[in-house]
């Protein structure tokens, strides 16, 4: 049996650690706004297209609907979104931004820029890194 590579030599660990570092970098701003990173992602999908179904949000975020539902419920409790049954299909629940949720977009707008400043890499290198990460995710079937 071959010896396992040390963690620091494994791609999966590097990607995991980088993802955690990004989440930690966002945390102070998100804490100030009273939302978590997963809640931010849900809001972001609605800023892209308001009124998505729970299933569409889950698909956009590559999550299960059962994971998205509690996130939406917490956002609704905080006054950022509201859920409405689709009158054409009562089984579907659409999620809409409230005025408060729509206003969060402006307050969150600086997250990406602040992260890019902290990373300290040239834009072309960041774009290449994102493209490589997207290709990896695609090739793994997501």
Beta strands, then each sheet from edge to edge (+ up, - down):
strand 1: 81-86
strand 2: 89-97
sheet 1: 1+ 2-
end
